[in-house]
Amino acid sequence: MTTPRFLIALAGAAVVTGVTACGGASTPSASSESATATTTSTTSTTSTTSTTSMTSTSSAAPASTSVASASSACSELGGQVGPDQVCTVHTETAGYTIDMSFPVTYPDQPALATVLKRQRDQFIETVSEPPVRDVPKALGITPTSYASGPPDARTESLVLEEYVNVGGAHPETYYDALNYDMAKKASITFATLFKPGADPVAVLDPFVENELKNRLQGAPVDANPIGAEMYQNFALTDGAVIFFIGQGQWTIEAAGAQQVSVPRNELASILAY
């Protein structure tokens, strides 16, 4: 089934909207947490956010193959693992190109494989729907890792930045984020991120809306249109919770994808981590 994000991208292929007032606002504001994030090299895709894009090459060395066999996500996706413990997946057909990279060290590989296979399958379904346009189409997925807490109570976050080009003038950017509690050996979701009975949306909305208004001068920034769904993709650092907002989710698509870092002290009364 085609998800809303791919439907948005498909609509964008037919209508190109420009807002000069945004002034290239798709580039996120600098965050003090950037030093705690580890960005992984990946295949080249033009990026508007903080994830670093590089050209990667598949390794044919026997060592890479053996590591790939031990990685459920990498082996399921038919990728190869390099000496940096990064799996790269490249698929190229006459109609589209898919490039993915992700660390095989993320602790919840089955959950990671599920996300990547879902995005791959939905992209292929979308670009295969008639009428099929004879223009370049591509899906590029690049990872950034974050961590927080002491060794005995550590959390790990993996943010997947997804570039989707279904044949329009410009690719669009979305996110999927995974978070893991190393002590409890369990995933961290938006529901478990906060204390029971807390109303995180009521706390987050004013902060994030104000940040977007300051950042996107001239672009319309109204109230959060989708509630808690807006905050499902996040990463934990020692100083903040970073929320990743896909293109067109909160404001106009021309404003680009956004990352908003909310200091932990703003959320101290409701955070469970």
Order of alpha helices (4+ residues) and beta strands (2+ residues): alpha-beta-alpha-alpha-beta-beta-beta-alpha-beta-beta-beta-beta-alpha-alpha-beta-beta-beta-alpha
